Amino acid sequence: MKFIDDQLLNTLASRLDPEDRDEMAIPSYLHRNPLLRWMARRRLHVLAGWYQRLAVAKSRRLRVMDFGCGTGILFPTLLEHAEKIFGVDIVLDAAAYVVEQLGLSDSVALVSAVDVEKRIESESLDMVIAGEVLEHVDDVAQTSNLFRRLLRADGSLLVSLPTENALYRCGRRLAGFHGHYHHSNAATIHPIILDSGFSLEHIARVPLPGPFAIYWVAIYRKV
């Protein structure tokens, strides 16, 4: 698995507005506490590992949308199996800088969140990845329906979601994040995705089940 390195993350941290920097989880990836740093990166490794297994099973180069791509931290891993990545976000400055620095412009197209349906054809994607983003969305059902329209018949939706449980909230405080800005959580988003025309294929609770689950990482199949 390949992710953008700490040097590039540090550069982005110095270039971004503090609110955007925090929204993209850069302080968590670079945190001085090794446990918090490991936890922030653990869900990335689980997400990327499942992506790789799904991609190998499809036996072709993929067209992938990274919805809420943030810094583009997943781009290097996604490109191991993708012919085209659509990096979607409200703020694209960080991803644009990463694309430029890593020379990814031929393989990565950056798309504003408001232009997704104009830029990406219906039933043209093999996979949609939404890592740590749906909890920020006002209308999850509308977004989930959009994913379904864009995915091919055998398409997959891969998401990571915060549980918002006591351990998660404690970790946020230790990491220096304050306030509450999530509209929903893993338990409330999951049934909405199912109601939008997806079936659950697999779910992992990271790092451990029960009260120790900080994130859910789930694979859904279009039905």
C-alpha positions in Angstrom: 0.0 0.0 0.0 1.2 3.5 -0.8 0.1 6.7 0.8 1.4 10.3 0.5 4.3 10.7 2.9 4.7 12.8 6.0 6.8 15.4 4.3 4.0 16.1 1.9 1.4 16.1 4.7 3.5 18.6 6.6 3.7 20.8 3.6 0.0 20.7 3.1 -0.6 21.5 6.8 1.4 24.7 6.3 -0.5 25.7 3.2 -4.1 25.0 4.3 -6.5 27.0 6.3 -6.6 25.4 9.8 -10.2 24.4 9.5 -9.5 22.6 6.2 -6.4 21.1 7.6 -8.3 19.6 10.5 -11.2 18.5 8.3 -8.7 16.5 6.2 -7.4 14.7 9.4 -3.8 15.9 8.7 -3.1 16.6 12.5 -4.2 13.0 13.3 -1.9 11.5 10.6 1.0 13.5 12.0 0.1 13.4 15.7 3.0 13.2 18.2 1.2 10.4 20.1 2.0 7.2 18.3 -1.2 5.5 19.4 -3.4 8.3 18.0 -1.3 8.4 14.8 -1.6 4.6 14.4 -5.4 4.7 14.9 -5.8 7.5 12.3 -3.8 5.5 9.8 -5.4 2.1 10.7 -8.7 2.8 9.1 -6.7 3.9 5.9 -4.9 0.5 5.9 -8.2 -1.4 6.3 -9.9 0.6 3.6 -6.9 0.3 1.2 -6.6 -3.5 1.9 -10.2 -4.1 1.0 -9.9 -2.0 -2.1 -7.0 -4.0 -3.3 -8.8 -7.3 -2.7 -11.9 -6.1 -4.5 -9.8 -4.7 -7.4 -7.9 -8.0 -7.9 -11.2 -9.9 -7.9 -12.6 -7.7 -10.7 -9.6 -8.5 -12.9 -9.5 -5.2 -14.8 -8.3 -1.7 -14.4 -10.9 0.3 -12.6 -12.7 3.6 -12.7 -12.9 4.9 -9.1 -14.4 7.9 -7.4 -12.8 8.9 -4.2 -15.6 10.9 -2.7 -14.3 13.4 0.0 -10.8 12.8 -1.2 -9.3 15.5 1.0 -5.5 15.5 0.6 -5.7 12.6 -1.9 -3.9 10.4 0.6 -5.4 7.3 -1.0 -4.5 8.2 -4.6 -1.1 6.3 -4.7 -2.8 3.1 -3.5 -5.9 3.5 -5.7 -3.7 3.9 -8.8 -2.2 0.5 -8.3 -5.4 -0.9 -9.8 -7.2 2.1 -11.3 -7.0 3.5 -14.8 -8.9 6.6 -13.7 -9.6 8.2 -10.4 -12.1 11.0 -9.8 -11.1 12.9 -6.7 -14.2 14.7 -5.4 -14.4 17.2 -2.6 -15.7 20.7 -1.7 -12.1 22.0 -1.2 -9.7 20.7 -3.8 -6.6 22.8 -3.1 -4.8 20.1 -1.2 -5.6 17.3 -3.7 -4.5 19.5 -6.6 -1.2 20.2 -4.9 -0.6 16.5 -4.4 -1.6 15.6 -8.0 0.9 18.2 -9.2 3.7 17.1 -6.9 3.3 13.4 -7.6 2.7 13.9 -11.4 -0.7 12.2 -11.3 -2.6 14.6 -13.7 -3.0 11.9 -16.4 -4.7 9.5 -14.1 -6.5 11.7 -11.6 -9.4 14.1 -12.4 -10.4 16.5 -9.6 -14.1 17.3 -9.5 -15.9 19.7 -7.3 -18.7 18.1 -5.3 -21.3 20.2 -7.0 -20.2 19.1 -10.5 -20.1 15.3 -10.0 -23.2 14.5 -12.2 -21.9 16.8 -14.9 -18.5 15.3 -15.0 -19.1 11.6 -14.3 -21.4 9.5 -16.4 -24.1 7.3 -14.9 -23.2 3.6 -14.5 -19.5 4.4 -15.4 -17.7 3.6 -12.1 -16.5 0.3 -10.8 -16.1 1.6 -7.2 -16.9 4.5 -5.0 -14.8 5.1 -1.9 -16.2 7.4 0.8 -13.7 7.5 3.7 -14.7 9.6 6.7 -17.0 11.8 4.8 -20.7 10.7 4.9 -21.0 11.8 8.6 -20.5 15.4 7.3 -23.2 15.2 4.6 -26.5 16.8 5.2 -28.5 14.4 3.1 -26.9 11.0 3.2 -29.8 9.4 1.3 -29.4 11.7 -1.7 -25.6 11.1 -1.7 -26.1 7.4 -1.5 -28.6 7.4 -4.4 -26.0 9.4 -6.4 -23.4 6.7 -5.7 -25.8 4.0 -6.9 -26.5 5.9 -10.2 -22.8 6.3 -10.9 -21.9 2.7 -10.2 -22.0 -0.1 -12.8 -24.2 -3.1 -12.2 -21.4 -4.9 -10.4 -20.1 -1.8 -8.7 -19.0 -1.6 -5.0 -19.3 1.1 -2.4 -16.5 1.1 0.2 -17.0 3.4 3.2 -15.4 4.2 6.6 -17.5 5.8 9.3 -17.0 7.0 12.8 -19.0 5.3 15.6 -19.2 8.5 17.7 -19.0 6.3 20.8 -17.3 7.2 24.1 -13.9 5.9 22.9 -14.2 7.8 19.7 -15.1 11.0 21.5 -12.2 10.5 23.9 -9.8 10.0 21.0 -11.0 13.3 19.4 -10.3 15.2 22.6 -6.9 13.7 23.0 -6.1 14.6 19.4 -7.0 18.2 20.1 -10.3 18.3 18.3 -13.2 20.1 20.0 -16.9 20.6 19.2 -19.3 18.4 17.3 -19.8 18.8 13.6 -20.9 15.4 12.4 -24.5 15.1 11.2 -24.6 11.3 11.8 -22.6 8.3 12.6 -22.0 4.7 11.4 -25.1 3.2 13.0 -27.4 5.8 11.5 -25.8 5.9 8.1 -25.7 2.1 7.5 -29.5 1.6 7.1 -29.7 4.7 4.8 -27.2 3.1 2.5 -29.1 -0.2 2.5 -32.4 1.7 1.7 -30.7 3.3 -1.3 -30.3 0.0 -3.1 -27.2 -1.5 -1.7 -26.5 -4.8 0.1 -23.9 -5.3 2.8 -21.0 -7.6 1.8 -18.7 -7.2 4.7 -18.1 -5.0 7.7 -15.2 -4.6 10.1 -15.1 -2.7 13.4 -11.8 -1.0 13.9 -9.7 -1.6 16.0 -12.0 -4.1 17.8 -15.7 -4.9 18.1 -18.1 -3.6 20.6 -17.3 -0.5 22.7 -13.7 -0.6 21.3 -14.9 0.2 17.7 -13.9 3.7 16.7 -14.7 3.1 13.0 -16.8 0.9 10.8 -15.3 0.0 7.5 -17.9 -1.6 5.2 -18.3 -2.9 1.7 -21.6 -2.6 -0.1 -22.7 -4.0 -3.4 -25.2 -2.3 -5.8 -28.4 -4.3 -6.1 
